[in-house]
């Protein structure tokens, strides 16, 4: 209990008034928005098959497809054994998804979320320890550089992943209907009647690159806490033509 009391006795919100503190809070919030706008989305599609081959009447059938995080479209099918002809069953999944980019992007967001919490606890409860130990300031600076790289890689990969999702959920453009036998029979036709809404995923990409910019900007304030910056500040300036006085012991 004494150890817990010592920890809480160091409680200090002053670091939150400094750039490294309130920017860390901003980074924590932005990381939540980044992975929340990715994992809360469901891509819904519908297509319609008009079956009129070898019949006097045209029968219309509707099929629904949906996919949510991690957007493994290759595991999504139309949930039926046939489209037009009961004697020719065919169940075909979508062509390709973006599982790996989405999972890596969310992984980066969660890692950043946890690191921001840990850093804020260190700032608020152990600020004196943080300032006195160079290992803490240097580690904070280096980890921030790694986070910048992770946001850049993750956001770029996810941007390409969303582009792929847009292509492979356009069932006509990606050639999905060409793989369905009944859709290619003369007298039958397949058309997409509903396309997914990508607004939230587009916003998630923006949050990713915004996170990268905020982390990159915060590195300057973290650098000022490192011994590298303090050495530069304490070094006396040398005027042009001014020589360093000789050591009396060497004369």
Secondary structure, DSSP 8 states (H G I E B T S, - for coil): -HHHHHHHHT---GGGGSHHHHHHHHHHHHHHHHHHHHHT-EEEEEEEEEE-TTSSS-EEEEEEEEEETT--GGG-B-S-S-SS-TTS----B-S---HHHHHHHHHHHHHHHHHHHHHHHHHHHSHHHHHH-HHHHHHHHHHHHHHHHHHHHHHHHHHHHHHHHHHHT-TTTTTTGGG-HHHHSTT-EEEEEE----HHHHHHHHHHHHHHHHHHHHHHHHHTTSHHHHHHHHS----TT------GGG-
